[in-house]
């Protein structure tokens, strides 16, 4: 087995594979490289792990799985947030690869695989993924608002608020790109399934409903801020009514 170069950041990876040997090989190699690794032998176990531990930075997953297959698991992951996926599978037909890459995955690697090559692909994907996500399933936005993306709810001033899958995913995309202004086209491409494309009008509706749920004052938003002519932004610093800035 090729050695994986050590990485400086603690990045969380979830390995989902029915084969015990593959899970062990990946866990040993990636943990040796400094990654925090969890593993699951089925889709149900993977979703349960995420519910308990929060969203990982990356999921390595087989396509052929007992019960839910890899595509069904990936559909559930989309409901939780913008989670990067690399499929790792013995299925090598073009149709499967194309569907995986078009709908769900950042990359697709066929088995048998070389761990050094896989590690290079993992690092390439993680360069575009925020690595400051803490281990708490409830991610704090500021002192008033936090979100549990895995379980799809927000907590505003101590009150739990259920989010729809689309609302949850939109907040997660804004959170992962905090401080950046995201265009409507970017949000539509990331938050909607490529097969069932959304529209700008549907984005407006979801943003309005989201604000009605998580904003203390929906008419004066502090979390989902519109930048006229450009798009939406979750600011790094949240302005409070008394003029102070709140940053987590």
MIDO-311009 format. One record per residue: residue number from 1; x, y, z of N, C-alpha, C in turn. Coordinates in pm, 1 decimal. Layout:
BEGIN
[atom NUM [X Y Z] [X Y Z] [X Y Z]]
...
***
This chain:
BEGIN
[atom 1 [84.7 -118.6 0.0] [0.0 0.0 0.0] [88.5 123.9 0.0]]
[atom 2 [59.4 216.7 -91.1] [138.1 338.3 -100.2] [110.4 427.8 18.6]]
[atom 3 [210.5 499.6 63.4] [195.7 588.8 177.7] [132.6 719.3 134.6]]
[atom 4 [39.2 769.1 215.1] [-26.4 896.1 187.6] [50.3 1007.5 256.3]]
[atom 5 [88.6 1114.0 185.9] [158.3 1224.1 249.4] [75.9 1285.9 360.5]]
[atom 6 [142.3 1325.3 468.5] [72.8 1383.3 582.6] [21.5 1522.1 546.7]]
[atom 7 [-101.6 1553.4 589.8] [-160.7 1684.3 565.0] [-170.2 1759.5 696.7]]
[atom 8 [-161.7 1892.6 694.1] [-157.8 1969.3 818.5] [-292.3 1981.9 888.4]]
[atom 9 [-402.0 1993.1 811.5] [-530.2 2019.4 873.9] [-601.1 1891.3 913.3]]
[atom 10 [-682.6 1901.4 1019.9] [-770.0 1792.6 1059.0] [-896.6 1801.1 974.5]]
[atom 11 [-904.6 1716.1 877.1] [-1017.9 1714.9 785.5] [-1092.1 1583.2 802.8]]
[atom 12 [-1226.1 1590.9 808.9] [-1305.9 1472.6 838.2] [-1356.2 1406.8 709.9]]
[atom 13 [-1328.4 1278.5 697.9] [-1368.3 1199.1 582.0] [-1453.2 1081.6 629.1]]
[atom 14 [-1562.5 1056.6 559.0] [-1646.8 940.7 586.3] [-1629.1 840.7 473.4]]
[atom 15 [-1591.2 717.3 508.2] [-1574.9 608.3 411.6] [-1697.7 519.3 419.2]]
[atom 16 [-1763.7 500.1 304.8] [-1884.7 416.7 299.9] [-1861.9 304.6 199.2]]
[atom 17 [-1844.8 183.1 249.1] [-1816.1 69.7 161.9] [-1857.6 -58.3 234.3]]
[atom 18 [-1922.1 -149.9 163.0] [-1967.8 -274.2 224.5] [-1853.0 -370.4 253.2]]
[atom 19 [-1741.0 -351.9 185.7] [-1628.4 -443.1 201.3] [-1541.8 -401.7 320.5]]
[atom 20 [-1527.6 -493.0 416.4] [-1451.5 -462.8 537.4] [-1306.0 -430.5 506.8]]
[atom 21 [-1245.4 -506.0 415.1] [-1105.9 -483.8 381.5] [-1081.8 -347.2 321.4]]
[atom 22 [-1172.9 -302.3 234.5] [-1158.1 -170.2 173.6] [-1172.4 -60.6 278.0]]
[atom 23 [-1270.9 -75.3 366.8] [-1288.5 24.9 472.9] [-1163.7 32.8 560.2]]
[atom 24 [-1108.1 -82.0 593.5] [-989.8 -84.0 680.3] [-869.8 -22.7 610.5]]
[atom 25 [-850.3 -57.3 483.0] [-737.9 -2.8 407.2] [-745.1 149.0 399.2]]
[atom 26 [-864.4 200.1 367.2] [-879.8 344.4 355.9] [-866.0 413.2 491.1]]
[atom 27 [-927.2 355.1 593.8] [-919.7 416.3 726.4] [-776.1 423.3 775.6]]
[atom 28 [-702.2 312.7 761.7] [-563.8 310.1 808.4] [-478.1 411.0 731.8]]
[atom 29 [-490.9 409.4 599.1] [-408.3 497.8 517.7] [-438.6 644.6 540.4]]
[atom 30 [-568.0 679.5 548.0] [-605.7 819.5 561.8] [-580.8 871.1 703.3]]
[atom 31 [-603.4 786.5 803.2] [-570.9 827.8 939.6] [-420.8 849.7 955.0]]
[atom 32 [-341.3 765.3 891.1] [-196.7 783.7 894.6] [-152.7 912.9 830.2]]
[atom 33 [-235.5 965.3 739.7] [-204.2 1091.9 674.3] [-254.4 1212.4 751.4]]
[atom 34 [-322.6 1188.8 864.9] [-368.3 1300.5 946.3] [-514.0 1334.8 932.5]]
[atom 35 [-587.9 1260.7 850.0] [-731.2 1283.9 838.0] [-805.0 1219.2 954.9]]
[atom 36 [-919.0 1275.8 991.6] [-1009.7 1212.4 1085.8] [-1109.0 1130.2 1004.7]]
[atom 37 [-1113.8 1000.6 1027.7] [-1190.0 910.0 941.6] [-1296.2 836.5 1020.8]]
[atom 38 [-1418.8 837.4 969.3] [-1525.8 751.0 1016.3] [-1561.0 657.5 902.0]]
[atom 39 [-1620.9 543.2 934.0] [-1655.9 449.1 828.9] [-1793.5 391.0 852.5]]
[atom 40 [-1856.3 345.0 743.9] [-1988.6 284.6 749.9] [-1996.8 176.5 643.5]]
[atom 41 [-2072.1 71.4 673.0] [-2083.6 -41.8 580.9] [-2210.4 -35.9 496.0]]
[atom 42 [-2295.6 63.1 519.8] [-2421.0 75.1 445.0] [-2466.0 219.7 444.8]]
[atom 43 [-2565.2 247.7 359.9] [-2619.3 382.5 355.9] [-2684.4 422.7 486.6]]
[atom 44 [-2761.2 330.6 544.5] [-2828.8 361.7 670.9] [-2728.2 395.2 780.1]]
[atom 45 [-2619.0 318.4 786.4] [-2516.5 345.5 886.6] [-2446.5 477.8 859.6]]
[atom 46 [-2423.6 509.0 731.9] [-2358.6 635.3 696.6] [-2443.4 754.6 739.1]]
[atom 47 [-2573.0 748.8 710.1] [-2661.3 859.3 746.8] [-2672.4 873.2 898.1]]
[atom 48 [-2674.4 760.5 968.7] [-2678.2 764.4 1114.8] [-2551.1 827.5 1170.9]]
[atom 49 [-2436.5 793.7 1112.0] [-2309.4 851.3 1155.8] [-2309.0 1002.9 1137.8]]
[atom 50 [-2357.4 1049.7 1024.0] [-2360.0 1193.7 997.3] [-2456.0 1264.3 1092.2]]
[atom 51 [-2569.8 1200.4 1120.5] [-2664.0 1260.2 1214.7] [-2597.9 1283.0 1350.2]]
[atom 52 [-2511.5 1190.4 1392.1] [-2445.8 1200.0 1522.5] [-2325.7 1293.9 1520.0]]
[atom 53 [-2246.0 1286.5 1413.4] [-2117.2 1355.3 1411.3] [-2118.4 1487.3 1335.8]]
[atom 54 [-2223.1 1513.8 1257.3] [-2224.5 1632.5 1173.4] [-2168.8 1603.6 1035.2]]
[atom 55 [-2170.9 1703.5 949.6] [-2130.4 1683.8 810.5] [-1979.7 1666.8 798.6]]
[atom 56 [-1935.1 1564.9 724.9] [-1791.5 1551.9 696.1] [-1751.1 1648.5 586.0]]
[atom 57 [-1621.3 1665.4 568.9] [-1573.0 1746.5 457.3] [-1582.2 1670.4 325.5]]
[atom 58 [-1571.5 1537.9 333.1] [-1567.3 1456.1 211.8] [-1622.2 1317.1 243.0]]
[atom 59 [-1694.0 1258.5 145.6] [-1740.9 1119.9 156.2] [-1677.6 1039.5 43.8]]
[atom 60 [-1611.0 929.1 79.8] [-1562.8 830.0 -16.7] [-1662.7 716.0 -14.6]]
[atom 61 [-1721.0 681.4 -129.7] [-1834.7 591.2 -126.6] [-1840.1 501.2 -249.4]]
[atom 62 [-1875.9 374.7 -225.3] [-1898.8 280.7 -334.3] [-2034.5 309.3 -397.9]]
[atom 63 [-2052.7 263.8 -519.7] [-2182.8 276.3 -586.5] [-2272.2 158.8 -549.8]]
[atom 64 [-2217.1 38.3 -550.7] [-2294.1 -82.2 -520.1] [-2289.5 -105.6 -370.0]]
[atom 65 [-2405.2 -89.7 -304.2] [-2414.1 -101.5 -159.3] [-2537.1 -183.1 -122.9]]
[atom 66 [-2536.7 -249.8 -8.1] [-2657.4 -319.5 36.6] [-2765.8 -219.2 74.1]]
[atom 67 [-2890.4 -251.4 41.5] [-2999.0 -157.4 69.1] [-2993.3 -40.5 -27.1]]
[atom 68 [-2964.1 77.3 24.3] [-2949.6 196.6 -59.5] [-2820.4 187.4 -139.7]]
[atom 69 [-2827.6 214.2 -270.2] [-2703.0 219.1 -346.9] [-2639.3 356.6 -330.1]]
[atom 70 [-2521.0 372.4 -388.6] [-2447.1 496.2 -370.0] [-2520.5 619.3 -418.7]]
[atom 71 [-2597.0 606.9 -526.7] [-2670.5 722.5 -578.1] [-2783.7 761.7 -483.5]]
[atom 72 [-2850.5 662.7 -424.2] [-2957.2 692.4 -327.8] [-2899.8 759.9 -203.3]]
[atom 73 [-2784.0 712.3 -158.7] [-2718.2 775.6 -43.5] [-2680.4 919.5 -78.0]]
[atom 74 [-2624.8 939.5 -197.8] [-2584.3 1073.5 -239.5] [-2704.2 1167.8 -245.0]]
[atom 75 [-2820.4 1117.3 -285.7] [-2941.5 1201.1 -288.0] [-2977.5 1246.6 -148.0]]
[atom 76 [-2963.9 1155.9 -50.1] [-2991.2 1194.1 88.7] [-2888.3 1294.7 139.7]]
[atom 77 [-2763.2 1278.1 99.5] [-2659.6 1371.6 141.9] [-2685.8 1511.4 87.9]]
[atom 78 [-2740.6 1520.4 -32.5] [-2772.1 1650.8 -91.0] [-2873.2 1725.9 -5.1]]
[atom 79 [-2962.7 1652.2 60.4] [-3062.8 1715.7 145.1] [-2998.1 1779.9 268.0]]
[atom 80 [-2884.0 1726.1 308.7] [-2817.1 1773.8 429.6] [-2727.0 1893.9 404.2]]
[atom 81 [-2677.4 1906.7 282.3] [-2588.5 2018.1 255.0] [-2500.1 1992.2 135.2]]
[atom 82 [-2403.9 2079.3 118.1] [-2312.9 2073.2 4.1] [-2192.2 1988.7 44.4]]
[atom 83 [-2207.2 1856.4 37.0] [-2104.5 1762.0 80.4] [-2031.0 1707.8 -41.7]]
[atom 84 [-1900.3 1717.1 -42.2] [-1821.3 1665.6 -153.8] [-1816.1 1513.0 -148.5]]
[atom 85 [-1829.8 1450.7 -265.4] [-1833.2 1304.3 -275.9] [-1733.4 1258.6 -381.3]]
[atom 86 [-1657.2 1155.5 -348.1] [-1578.5 1082.4 -447.3] [-1630.5 939.7 -447.6]]
[atom 87 [-1678.7 894.0 -562.4] [-1720.7 754.4 -573.3] [-1598.1 667.2 -597.7]]
[atom 88 [-1596.5 552.8 -530.1] [-1485.8 458.5 -537.0] [-1547.9 322.0 -561.7]]
[atom 89 [-1547.0 276.0 -687.3] [-1630.3 160.7 -720.7] [-1566.5 73.0 -827.3]]
[atom 90 [-1606.0 -54.9 -824.1] [-1563.2 -147.7 -928.3] [-1643.1 -127.2 -1056.8]]
[atom 91 [-1753.4 -55.6 -1049.8] [-1832.5 -28.0 -1169.9] [-1756.5 70.9 -1257.1]]
[atom 92 [-1725.3 28.5 -1377.2] [-1641.5 111.8 -1463.7] [-1710.0 151.1 -1594.4]]
[atom 93 [-1840.4 121.1 -1607.8] [-1908.0 155.9 -1732.9] [-1927.7 307.0 -1741.6]]
[atom 94 [-1926.4 355.3 -1863.8] [-1932.1 499.4 -1887.5] [-2061.3 560.9 -1837.0]]
[atom 95 [-2174.2 491.4 -1855.4] [-2303.1 547.9 -1815.0] [-2306.1 576.5 -1664.8]]
[atom 96 [-2255.0 482.7 -1585.0] [-2253.0 503.2 -1439.8] [-2162.7 619.6 -1402.9]]
[atom 97 [-2044.5 626.6 -1463.5] [-1952.0 735.8 -1433.5] [-2012.1 871.4 -1470.4]]
[atom 98 [-2074.4 878.5 -1586.2] [-2131.0 1005.4 -1632.2] [-2243.4 1050.6 -1539.0]]
[atom 99 [-2332.2 957.9 -1500.9] [-2440.6 994.8 -1409.8] [-2385.1 1040.7 -1275.5]]
[atom 100 [-2285.4 969.2 -1224.9] [-2226.1 1004.9 -1096.0] [-2165.8 1144.7 -1099.9]]
[atom 101 [-2088.8 1173.8 -1204.3] [-2020.0 1302.5 -1212.7] [-2116.1 1416.9 -1243.7]]
[atom 102 [-2218.4 1390.1 -1325.1] [-2314.1 1494.9 -1360.4] [-2405.1 1531.7 -1243.9]]
[atom 103 [-2438.8 1434.0 -1160.2] [-2540.8 1457.8 -1058.2] [-2485.2 1475.6 -916.8]]
[atom 104 [-2379.7 1403.1 -882.6] [-2343.6 1395.9 -741.2] [-2196.9 1422.0 -708.0]]
[atom 105 [-2106.2 1371.1 -788.8] [-1969.0 1350.9 -741.8] [-1870.4 1454.0 -794.8]]
[atom 106 [-1767.1 1479.2 -711.7] [-1652.8 1559.4 -754.3] [-1555.9 1475.9 -837.2]]
[atom 107 [-1554.5 1344.0 -813.2] [-1460.5 1257.1 -883.0] [-1513.5 1114.6 -877.1]]
[atom 108 [-1458.7 1029.0 -963.3] [-1498.7 887.9 -969.1] [-1371.1 806.6 -992.6]]
[atom 109 [-1342.0 715.7 -899.5] [-1221.3 633.7 -906.2] [-1263.6 487.2 -912.1]]
[atom 110 [-1207.1 412.6 -1004.0] [-1243.3 271.8 -1017.2] [-1150.5 183.4 -934.3]]
[atom 111 [-1208.2 74.6 -882.0] [-1132.3 -26.1 -809.9] [-1076.0 -127.6 -908.7]]
[atom 112 [-959.9 -185.4 -879.5] [-870.6 -157.1 -766.1] [-804.5 -20.5 -782.5]]
[atom 113 [-772.5 43.7 -671.4] [-720.2 179.5 -674.8] [-582.9 183.5 -608.8]]
[atom 114 [-506.3 283.4 -645.7] [-377.4 310.2 -581.5] [-399.0 419.6 -478.7]]
[atom 115 [-360.0 395.6 -353.9] [-389.2 489.9 -247.0] [-319.7 624.0 -267.3]]
[atom 116 [-200.9 623.3 -325.2] [-130.5 749.7 -348.8] [-206.1 834.7 -450.5]]
[atom 117 [-256.4 771.0 -557.1] [-334.3 845.5 -657.1] [-464.9 895.6 -596.1]]
[atom 118 [-532.2 809.1 -519.3] [-656.6 849.8 -455.2] [-632.3 966.9 -360.9]]
[atom 119 [-522.2 963.1 -286.5] [-489.3 1071.7 -195.2] [-472.1 1203.4 -269.5]]
[atom 120 [-409.5 1198.3 -385.5] [-391.0 1319.3 -465.7] [-526.1 1374.7 -510.9]]
[atom 121 [-617.5 1285.8 -547.6] [-751.7 1329.2 -588.5] [-827.6 1388.7 -469.3]]
[atom 122 [-811.4 1327.4 -352.3] [-875.0 1379.5 -231.4] [-825.4 1520.4 -201.5]]
[atom 123 [-694.8 1541.0 -206.7] [-640.1 1674.1 -177.3] [-689.2 1777.2 -277.5]]
[atom 124 [-701.5 1736.2 -403.3] [-750.1 1830.4 -506.0] [-892.4 1875.5 -474.2]]
[atom 125 [-977.7 1781.4 -433.1] [-1114.7 1816.1 -398.4] [-1118.0 1903.7 -273.3]]
[atom 126 [-1038.4 1867.8 -172.7] [-1042.3 1939.5 -46.2] [-985.4 2080.8 -55.3]]
[atom 127 [-906.7 2108.6 -157.1] [-858.5 2245.2 -176.2] [-974.1 2342.3 -195.1]]
[atom 128 [-1087.8 2290.4 -244.0] [-1204.3 2375.7 -269.4] [-1310.4 2362.8 -161.6]]
[atom 129 [-1277.9 2294.6 -52.6] [-1375.2 2272.2 54.6] [-1324.8 2338.0 181.8]]
[atom 130 [-1410.6 2411.5 250.6] [-1370.9 2473.9 377.5] [-1332.7 2366.5 477.2]]
[atom 131 [-1219.9 2384.4 547.2] [-1173.5 2284.4 642.7] [-1181.4 2334.5 786.4]]
[atom 132 [-1255.7 2443.8 810.2] [-1266.6 2495.9 946.8] [-1396.7 2454.7 1013.3]]
[atom 133 [-1468.0 2360.4 953.3] [-1592.9 2311.9 1010.3] [-1563.0 2238.0 1140.4]]
[atom 134 [-1623.7 2280.1 1250.8] [-1592.6 2213.1 1376.4] [-1670.5 2082.5 1388.1]]
[atom 135 [-1639.9 2005.6 1493.7] [-1697.3 1872.5 1507.7] [-1838.2 1873.4 1564.5]]
[atom 136 [-1886.9 1987.4 1609.3] [-2020.3 1994.9 1666.4] [-2124.4 1986.5 1555.4]]
[atom 137 [-2220.7 1892.8 1564.3] [-2324.7 1885.5 1460.4] [-2403.4 2014.6 1445.9]]
[atom 138 [-2414.8 2093.8 1553.7] [-2482.6 2223.0 1545.5] [-2378.4 2331.5 1519.0]]
[atom 139 [-2380.2 2382.5 1396.0] [-2281.3 2480.8 1353.8] [-2327.4 2621.1 1393.9]]
[atom 140 [-2249.7 2694.1 1473.3] [-2291.0 2828.9 1512.6] [-2269.4 2929.9 1399.7]]
[atom 141 [-2371.5 3009.6 1374.2] [-2358.0 3122.1 1281.3] [-2315.1 3245.2 1360.1]]
[atom 142 [-2384.6 3271.3 1469.1] [-2343.4 3371.5 1567.0] [-2403.7 3330.4 1700.6]]
[atom 143 [-2406.6 3420.3 1796.6] [-2454.2 3383.4 1930.0] [-2603.7 3355.3 1934.2]]
[atom 144 [-2677.3 3397.8 1831.1] [-2822.5 3378.8 1830.2] [-2867.2 3262.4 1742.3]]
[atom 145 [-2788.9 3230.0 1639.7] [-2833.1 3132.6 1539.6] [-2730.4 3022.5 1521.4]]
[atom 146 [-2778.1 2897.9 1520.1] [-2695.5 2783.4 1482.9] [-2779.6 2691.0 1396.3]]
[atom 147 [-2711.9 2603.8 1320.4] [-2781.8 2515.2 1228.1] [-2724.9 2374.8 1238.9]]
[atom 148 [-2813.6 2275.9 1248.5] [-2775.3 2135.6 1238.9] [-2810.0 2091.1 1097.4]]
[atom 149 [-2710.1 2090.8 1010.3] [-2736.1 2058.7 870.0] [-2774.9 1912.6 851.8]]
[atom 150 [-2714.0 1822.7 928.6] [-2743.1 1680.8 913.5] [-2888.2 1649.8 946.8]]
[atom 151 [-2941.9 1717.4 1050.0] [-3079.7 1692.4 1091.1] [-3176.7 1799.3 1041.5]]
[atom 152 [-3126.3 1894.5 965.3] [-3206.8 1992.1 892.4] [-3294.8 2077.8 983.6]]
[atom 153 [-3228.7 2141.0 1081.5] [-3302.1 2238.0 1162.4] [-3207.8 2349.9 1204.1]]
[atom 154 [-3267.7 2464.6 1235.0] [-3194.6 2579.4 1289.0] [-3241.9 2603.9 1431.0]]
[atom 155 [-3157.1 2670.1 1508.9] [-3195.0 2714.1 1642.8] [-3172.9 2864.2 1649.3]]
[atom 156 [-3281.6 2938.7 1663.1] [-3275.6 3084.2 1672.9] [-3325.1 3125.0 1810.2]]
[atom 157 [-3236.8 3187.4 1887.9] [-3270.5 3230.8 2023.5] [-3331.0 3117.2 2105.6]]
[atom 158 [-3272.3 2996.7 2092.3] [-3316.4 2882.2 2170.1] [-3434.3 2806.5 2114.5]]
[atom 159 [-3495.5 2855.0 2007.1] [-3611.8 2788.5 1947.5] [-3569.5 2707.2 1825.0]]
[atom 160 [-3605.8 2578.9 1822.5] [-3571.3 2492.0 1709.7] [-3668.9 2513.3 1594.6]]
[atom 161 [-3613.9 2529.1 1473.3] [-3693.7 2559.0 1354.5] [-3659.1 2457.5 1246.1]]
[atom 162 [-3757.9 2386.2 1196.4] [-3735.9 2287.4 1091.2] [-3710.9 2356.3 957.3]]
[atom 163 [-3610.2 2309.0 884.8] [-3579.6 2359.1 750.8] [-3616.9 2255.1 647.2]]
[atom 164 [-3665.8 2300.1 532.8] [-3687.4 2207.7 422.5] [-3551.0 2168.5 365.4]]
[atom 165 [-3542.4 2057.5 289.1] [-3413.4 2020.3 230.0] [-3349.6 2132.2 147.9]]
[atom 166 [-3429.8 2204.8 70.9] [-3373.4 2312.6 -11.7] [-3325.6 2427.8 75.1]]
[atom 167 [-3404.0 2465.7 175.8] [-3361.0 2571.8 267.1] [-3232.9 2531.8 339.1]]
[atom 168 [-3228.4 2408.5 385.2] [-3110.3 2358.9 455.2] [-2987.1 2363.9 366.3]]
[atom 169 [-3004.7 2321.6 242.5] [-2890.9 2320.1 149.4] [-2845.4 2462.0 115.3]]
[atom 170 [-2939.2 2553.4 98.8] [-2902.8 2691.8 69.9] [-2821.7 2752.5 185.4]]
[atom 171 [-2866.2 2729.5 308.9] [-2791.2 2781.4 423.2] [-2652.3 2719.2 427.9]]
[atom 172 [-2644.5 2589.4 398.5] [-2514.9 2521.9 402.3] [-2419.8 2577.9 296.6]]
[atom 173 [-2470.1 2605.0 178.5] [-2386.4 2662.5 72.6] [-2338.2 2801.7 112.5]]
[atom 174 [-2428.2 2883.2 166.8] [-2388.9 3016.0 214.3] [-2285.7 3005.1 326.5]]
[atom 175 [-2306.5 2909.1 417.5] [-2214.8 2890.0 530.3] [-2076.5 2846.6 482.5]]
[atom 176 [-2072.2 2754.2 387.0] [-1943.1 2706.7 335.5] [-1869.8 2812.9 255.2]]
[atom 177 [-1942.6 2914.2 210.0] [-1882.2 3023.0 131.8] [-1898.5 3156.9 204.6]]
[atom 178 [-1891.5 3152.1 335.9] [-1919.6 3269.5 418.3] [-1829.4 3386.5 380.1]]
[atom 179 [-1892.6 3502.9 365.2] [-1818.4 3622.4 327.6] [-1813.6 3645.7 177.9]]
[atom 180 [-1852.1 3546.6 98.8] [-1852.9 3560.2 -47.5] [-1994.3 3590.7 -95.6]]
[atom 181 [-2005.1 3673.8 -197.8] [-2133.6 3699.3 -261.3] [-2155.6 3591.8 -367.0]]
[atom 182 [-2265.0 3516.9 -353.5] [-2293.9 3405.3 -444.0] [-2405.3 3444.3 -540.2]]
[atom 183 [-2378.8 3428.7 -667.7] [-2476.4 3467.0 -769.7] [-2593.8 3370.3 -770.6]]
[atom 184 [-2710.8 3413.1 -820.4] [-2824.1 3321.1 -832.6] [-2790.5 3197.6 -915.0]]
[atom 185 [-2713.5 3212.8 -1021.3] [-2679.5 3097.0 -1104.4] [-2594.2 2997.5 -1027.4]]
[atom 186 [-2503.0 3045.9 -942.9] [-2420.5 2957.1 -860.2] [-2507.5 2881.0 -761.6]]
[atom 187 [-2597.8 2951.0 -693.6] [-2684.4 2886.8 -595.5] [-2777.4 2785.6 -660.8]]
[atom 188 [-2828.6 2818.0 -777.4] [-2917.2 2724.3 -847.0] [-2841.1 2598.4 -888.7]]
[atom 189 [-2718.7 2616.2 -934.1] [-2639.0 2500.7 -976.3] [-2601.2 2412.1 -858.4]]
[atom 190 [-2577.9 2471.8 -741.8] [-2534.0 2395.1 -625.8] [-2649.2 2338.3 -543.7]]
[atom 191 [-2761.1 2408.5 -536.9] [-2868.6 2370.5 -445.6] [-2973.7 2281.4 -509.0]]
[atom 192 [-2983.2 2281.8 -640.7] [-3084.2 2200.9 -707.7] [-3019.4 2084.0 -780.5]]
[atom 193 [-3092.0 1975.1 -791.8] [-3046.9 1860.2 -869.6] [-3034.4 1902.7 -1015.8]]
[atom 194 [-2922.6 1868.2 -1083.0] [-2905.9 1907.9 -1222.7] [-3018.2 1859.0 -1313.8]]
[atom 195 [-3082.6 1749.7 -1277.0] [-3191.9 1697.3 -1360.0] [-3319.4 1778.6 -1340.7]]
[atom 196 [-3342.6 1825.2 -1217.1] [-3461.9 1905.1 -1187.1] [-3416.1 2046.4 -1153.5]]
[atom 197 [-3385.1 2120.2 -1256.6] [-3325.5 2252.0 -1238.1] [-3426.2 2350.5 -1178.4]]
[atom 198 [-3375.6 2436.3 -1090.0] [-3458.8 2541.6 -1035.6] [-3456.6 2664.8 -1124.4]]
[atom 199 [-3536.0 2763.1 -1087.5] [-3541.3 2890.0 -1159.9] [-3507.6 3002.5 -1063.9]]
[atom 200 [-3477.6 3117.8 -1119.5] [-3449.6 3233.3 -1035.4] [-3571.3 3266.0 -949.2]]
[atom 201 [-3689.5 3249.5 -1006.7] [-3811.9 3276.9 -930.7] [-3825.4 3180.4 -812.0]]
[atom 202 [-3793.1 3053.4 -834.6] [-3801.6 2957.1 -724.0] [-3696.2 2987.0 -617.4]]
[atom 203 [-3580.0 3036.4 -658.5] [-3477.1 3075.8 -562.3] [-3527.5 3190.9 -475.9]]
[atom 204 [-3590.9 3289.9 -538.5] [-3646.3 3401.8 -462.1] [-3746.3 3353.0 -357.2]]
[atom 205 [-3833.5 3259.5 -397.4] [-3935.2 3208.0 -305.5] [-3869.4 3138.5 -186.5]]
[atom 206 [-3770.3 3054.7 -213.9] [-3704.2 2981.8 -106.1] [-3626.3 3076.1 -14.6]]
[atom 207 [-3562.2 3176.0 -71.4] [-3489.1 3272.0 11.1] [-3584.2 3352.1 99.4]]
[atom 208 [-3700.6 3388.3 46.2] [-3798.0 3462.5 125.0] [-3849.7 3377.5 241.2]]
[atom 209 [-3878.9 3249.9 213.3] [-3926.4 3160.6 318.8] [-3816.7 3133.3 421.7]]
[atom 210 [-3693.6 3120.1 373.2] [-3581.3 3096.9 464.3] [-3564.2 3214.8 559.0]]
[atom 211 [-3571.1 3334.7 504.9] [-3558.0 3453.2 589.8] [-3669.2 3460.1 694.0]]
[atom 212 [-3790.4 3419.6 654.1] [-3901.1 3425.0 749.7] [-3878.8 3330.2 866.7]]
[atom 213 [-3792.6 3230.6 847.4] [-3766.1 3133.1 952.7] [-3646.8 3170.3 1040.3]]
[atom 214 [-3536.4 3215.6 979.3] [-3412.3 3229.0 1056.3] [-3372.9 3372.8 1086.9]]
[atom 215 [-3440.3 3469.0 1026.2] [-3405.1 3607.8 1052.5] [-3488.3 3661.5 1169.1]]
[atom 216 [-3425.9 3726.0 1268.1] [-3504.3 3792.4 1372.4] [-3601.0 3895.2 1313.7]]
[atom 217 [-3559.1 3959.8 1204.5] [-3644.6 4054.1 1132.2] [-3625.7 4027.5 983.4]]
[atom 218 [-3724.1 3960.8 921.1] [-3711.2 3921.7 780.8] [-3701.3 4042.1 687.9]]
[atom 219 [-3753.7 4158.4 730.8] [-3746.9 4278.3 646.9] [-3611.6 4347.4 655.1]]
[atom 220 [-3531.4 4309.0 753.3] [-3397.1 4364.9 767.5] [-3299.5 4249.7 793.0]]
[atom 221 [-3273.2 4168.2 690.9] [-3196.1 4044.5 711.1] [-3051.1 4071.2 750.7]]
[atom 222 [-3002.3 3986.6 841.0] [-2862.1 3995.1 882.9] [-2783.7 3871.2 841.7]]
[atom 223 [-2853.9 3759.3 812.6] [-2786.2 3634.4 777.9] [-2787.3 3608.8 626.7]]
[atom 224 [-2903.2 3623.6 564.4] [-2915.3 3605.0 419.2] [-2928.5 3744.0 358.1]]
[atom 225 [-2815.5 3801.9 325.9] [-2809.7 3941.6 282.4] [-2807.4 3948.7 129.9]]
[atom 226 [-2891.8 4034.4 74.8] [-2891.9 4057.5 -69.9] [-2791.5 4166.6 -105.2]]
[atom 227 [-2704.4 4135.7 -200.4] [-2613.2 4235.3 -256.0] [-2668.2 4270.7 -393.9]]
[atom 228 [-2725.6 4387.1 -404.0] [-2801.5 4425.0 -523.2] [-2720.0 4405.6 -650.7]]
[atom 229 [-2781.2 4336.5 -745.8] [-2719.1 4313.6 -875.0] [-2615.0 4203.1 -876.9]]
[atom 230 [-2586.7 4141.1 -759.9] [-2482.4 4039.0 -753.9] [-2532.5 3904.9 -699.2]]
[atom 231 [-2606.7 3907.8 -588.2] [-2652.9 3780.9 -533.6] [-2673.9 3788.0 -383.7]]
[atom 232 [-2639.3 3678.8 -315.9] [-2665.5 3666.0 -172.4] [-2535.5 3635.5 -98.2]]
[atom 233 [-2535.1 3672.5 31.2] [-2414.2 3654.0 110.5] [-2450.5 3629.4 256.4]]
[atom 234 [-2378.5 3537.8 320.8] [-2379.6 3525.2 466.2] [-2253.7 3596.3 514.6]]
[atom 235 [-2267.3 3712.3 576.3] [-2148.4 3791.4 611.7] [-2060.5 3722.1 715.4]]
[atom 236 [-1932.6 3752.8 710.7] [-1841.0 3705.1 813.4] [-1875.8 3767.6 947.9]]
[atom 237 [-1913.4 3894.2 947.0] [-1949.5 3966.1 1069.2] [-2097.9 4001.4 1061.6]]
[atom 238 [-2171.7 3962.3 1163.4] [-2315.4 3985.1 1166.7] [-2343.6 4113.3 1243.8]]
[atom 239 [-2413.1 4207.0 1181.4] [-2449.7 4332.2 1248.1] [-2572.5 4310.0 1336.0]]
[atom 240 [-2563.9 4351.4 1460.1] [-2674.9 4339.7 1554.2] [-2752.6 4471.1 1558.9]]
[atom 241 [-2874.8 4466.2 1610.2] [-2956.4 4589.8 1612.0] [-2890.9 4705.0 1685.5]]
[atom 242 [-2805.6 4676.3 1785.4] [-2741.7 4785.2 1859.9] [-2614.9 4836.3 1793.2]]
[atom 243 [-2587.3 4784.6 1669.7] [-2474.0 4833.6 1595.1] [-2346.4 4756.7 1616.9]]
[atom 244 [-2347.0 4660.1 1710.9] [-2227.5 4581.5 1734.2] [-2214.6 4472.4 1629.9]]
[atom 245 [-2092.3 4424.1 1612.7] [-2065.9 4315.4 1519.5] [-2048.7 4186.9 1597.9]]
[atom 246 [-2111.2 4080.7 1546.9] [-2106.1 3951.2 1612.6] [-2042.5 3852.0 1516.8]]
[atom 247 [-1932.5 3791.9 1555.7] [-1862.0 3697.4 1469.2] [-1828.3 3572.9 1548.3]]
[atom 248 [-1856.9 3454.7 1486.6] [-1823.8 3328.0 1551.0] [-1695.1 3273.6 1491.7]]
***
